[in-house]
Amino acid sequence: METLEGIGERAMNELSTNTDFMQALYSLGESSECTETLLKVITIMLDAHKDDKRESLCTIDTETGEYCLEHETTRDNIVTTSEDMKLFIANHTDIVIIHTHPAVSLPSAQDFLASYKFPCTYCLEISPDGSFWKFKAYTHLRKKYLKKLWFQHCTAQTQLAEELVNDSITKKDFSLLYHRFFNQFRTWLGLFGIDLREMYYTESPMLYYSEELLNNMRSHYVENAVLTREQYLVDKLVETTIKYEKSLKS
């Protein structure tokens, strides 16, 4: 358990004076006291890993304001649930689960699965620039199929980000295409019982994968394809989106 003492004033001001961020935070519908706690906790979490690639995890009881906050200290790009955290979740209701990512990115497939596993009202994923997304899975989708949906979206977003970085498209076109891809992905997830909402996004490009990793993942999905009803639905969604992406470029 960590106290809220000693929060960097500068870091706190950066978020609290960001009108769009604060509007998004208040739009979660929590009490003013809980919103203040959310702001302080998010500030601590982002400040803790501003110089590394590790993550933080926090659970907050929105009724009492109690929370349990932990920082990953050994591994990058992952955060584990300790026994203390599990006990906190078991002993509280109206839980909100928050975790950070070391780069600007959407919740991962594993994040969606965890939001179904743990009894919580909703989850928040916070990126280093303050961008954050609200999500909750209401049904279980097998990891393999969920990862394929997530991979397809991340591939599109990575390619789009590279075009922006290389000045192949304008910032305006990037914003338009990003939201088209995001809304398509959100629709996909909704069909499988997962609610994903963009609360605040700075529109920083999302570079999920290197080209080498993308090619390796493509090979993996081709080699391990097993046609089931669930797989068929995923493949049809992917096929439709590929056609849609091509139509945007024509």
N, C-alpha and C positions, 0 to 999 in steps of 0.2 A: 504494500500500500504506500502510495506516495502523496506527500502534501502538496498544496498549491503554492507554498511559499517559494520565493526565489525565482519566480518567472521573469525572464528577461523583459524589461519594460519596452524595449524597442520592438521585440518580436510580438509582444502583446498589442502594441499600437498599430502595427502593420495590418493585423487582422481586424481589430476593433474599429479602425477608421476606414476600412474598406466597405463602402456602402452596399455594394452588390453581395459581398460575402455575408455581411450581417443580415441582410434581407433574406438570403437563402437559409441562414441559420434559424432565424425567427420563423420562417415558413414551415419548419418542422412541426410547429404547433405545441412545443413544450412551454412550461411556465417560464417566467423571466428569470427565476432563480436557477432553474435547470439549464436554461440557455447560457447563463453566465458561467455555470460550471462546465458546460460543453466547450465554450470559448477558451477557458483557462486550460482545460485538459488537452484540447487540440493544439494549443500553443506549446505546451510542455512536450507533447509527442513530436511535433515538427522540429522543435528546437533541439531535442535529444539526438536526432540523427541528421542534422543539417550537413555534417561532414563525412557521412558514411552511407552505406547501402543497406542498413538494417532497419527493422520495423518495430513499431510499438503496438500494443493491444490494450484496450480499455473497455471495461463494462461499467455502465452507469445505471443506477436505479433512478428512473425519472421521477418517482414519487418522493423518495427520501433524499435524493441528491448524493447518496453514498456511491462510491465507485472503487474499482480495483484497477490499477494501472501498472503495466509491466513493459519493460524494454528488452528486446532481443540483444544479447551481448556477445554471442559467439558466431552466428551464421548470418550471411547476407540474404536479402530478398525472401525472408521467411520469418514468421513469428509463431511460437508454439503456445499452447494453452496449458498453464501450470495447474497443479492440483488446487492451489489457492484460488485461482481464477474459476475453475470448475465448481468449487465449493461456493464461491460468491454467487455464481449464476444459479446454482441449485437453491440457495437460501433467499433469493430476491425475485420479485415479480416486476413487470413493466421494465424489462431490461433493454437497453440500447447498447449494441456492441460496435466499437470504433476501432479501426486499425489504419495504419499508415502504409503507403508505398514509397519506395525510395526514388521513384521517377513518376512523371505524370502519366497516369494510366487508369483504365477502368478496373473495376473489381475482376479478379481472375475467376476461372472455373472453380478452383478450390474454395475461393471466397463464397461463391454461390452455394456450394455444397455445405459449407460450414454454417451458413445462415439457415439452412433447413435442419441441420443436426442440433443446433443449440436453440433452446426456447427463448426467443427474443422478439420484441415488437418490430424492430427493423435493425439494419446494420448501416454503418457509414464507412466509406473508404476515403481517406484523405491523402491528397498528393502534396508534394513539397511546396507548390506555389499557392496552396489553399483551395484548389479545385477539389470538389467532393461530390460523391454519388451516394444515393440512398438505395438500398436493395433488400430484398427478402425472397427466399424460395419457399413456396407453399406446398410443393410436391417434390418428390425425389426423382431426379433424372440421372441415369447412370453416367459415371464420370467420363467414360470414353466418348459418349455422344455430346455431352456438354462441352468437353474440351474441343471437339471438332467445330462446334458452333463458334466458340470463343476464338479458336485459331483462325477461322475464316475472316472474322471481323478484324482481328488484330493484323492480319496480313494486309487487308484493305487499308486500314488506318496507317500502317507503317509505310506502305507505298505512297499514300497521300502525303504523309509527313515529309518523306524524302523529296517529293516534288516541290513542296513549299520551301524546304531548306535549300534546294538547288535552284530556286527562283523559276521553276517551270510553271507554276501557277501563282495567282495573286492571293493575298490574304483573304479577300472577299470570296474567291472561288473555293479556297480551302475551307472556310467556315461553312459555305453552302454544302459542299460535298461531305464534310465531316458529319453534319447533322443529318444528312440523308442516310449515310451509312449507319450512324448511331440509331436512328429511328427504325431502320430495318432490323438491326440487331435487337433492339428493345422489343420489336414485334415478335421476332423469333422466340426470345426468352418468354414472352407472355404466353405463347402457345404451349409452353411447357411448364407453366405455373410459376414463373419467376418474374417478380416486379423489379424493374430497374429504372431509376429516375435520376436525371442530371439535375443537381441542385445549383451548382456553381462551377463554371468552367472558364478558365482564362484563355482558352483556345491555343494553348501551347501545343506544338506538334507531338504526337505520341509515337516514338520510335521503339517499338516493342522488340524487334528481332533484327539480327544481322542477316544478310543475304544467305550466308552459309547455314545458319540455323533454320531459316525458312525452308531451304531446300531439303534439309534433313528431316524436318517435320512433315513436309509434303510426302516424302518417300515412306515415312512411317505410316501415314494414314492410308496410302495406297496399298502397302503390303499387308496391313492388318484389317482391311475392310471386311466386315461380315454383314451380309444383307439380312436385316430383320425389319419388322414394321417400323420400329423407332429409327433405325438407320435410314430406311427409305424416306421417312419424313424429313430427316436432317439433310439428306442428299438432295431432295427436291427443293428445299429451302435454299441450299447453297447454289444449286443450278439456276434457280430463279434470280438470285442476287448477282451471279456472274453475268447473266444476260443483261440485268439492269445496269451493272457497272459499265458494260460495253456500250449500252445505248447512250450513256452520259457522255461518252467520248466521241460518239459519231456525229 
